Amino acid sequence: MIISGSIEETRKQVKEWKAQGLSVALVPTMGYLHEGHKSLMERARKENDKVVVSIFVNPMQFGPNEDYEAYPRDLDRDSGICEDAGVDWIFHPEVEEMYGPDFSGYVDMHTLPEKLCGASRPVHFRGVQTVVSKLFHIVPADRAYFGQKDAQQLAIIRRMVMDLNFDIEIIGCPIIREEDGLAKSSRNTYLSEDERRQAVILNQSLEEAMKAIEAGEKDASKVKAIIEKKIGTCSLAKIDYVEVVNFDNIQPIETIEGNVLIAIAVYIGTTRLIDNRIIM
Ligand code: PAF
């Protein structure tokens, strides 16, 4: 397994693989890898000849008061996880390699980024689209793998690929959870013991909502109310949003039908966690 910080070297290697007729997967990450990332790498490993993982904490997708500096980083640990998962190449650039001093090209879109996480993180999705576009150019892969925990991100990337004609297949992979149901996230490391115990409320509230839907509830506002009530029972939890939207265009819906995303963002203490259910 090679670790490279160079755009030129990485692109050259991927092009060589492609010229040899090999299929290439890209798993974009910000590092501090967990079981969720591992499941993406393992799926990529199964479905492709070569697997590239990018590890880059992208400053452009963090707002001024967000956790860019504090975001956990551990390349040694990450490389071990990648090695075990059979990854061929880690692309780990410095910020200067990705964003030159006069950088001014951005990728953005209307509508999809405006609600949910975009409402409380205004620059976030522009940063994600810009860096993911760059990664798709640097690593001209056949397939890219993203987790469904970041469901809005997945919907935006799918739309971006469609709208801008990127020649890459986007594969969304299921959320991986801790034993008690908390969705795996690099940000879980910020939680104190007490907060960690209470953080299960996100998954539990979504479970209750799904039970109601399975029992025939179709009214989106009632589904939202079930989630809000459950989260309200938790002393350390503060809701950022609870939304029921169409998964394809991230617009609010009144009735549960078609492709539906139930998405929540909740502060547990000062840590903002997200979780969701997708009904297809
Ligand atoms: O999901 C993430 O970790 C990041 O948003 C991504 C897709 C790697 C872009 O920086």
Residues whose N, C-alpha, C, O or C-beta is under 5 A from the ligand:
A	BS01	PAF	P28 T29 M30 F56 N58 V128 V131
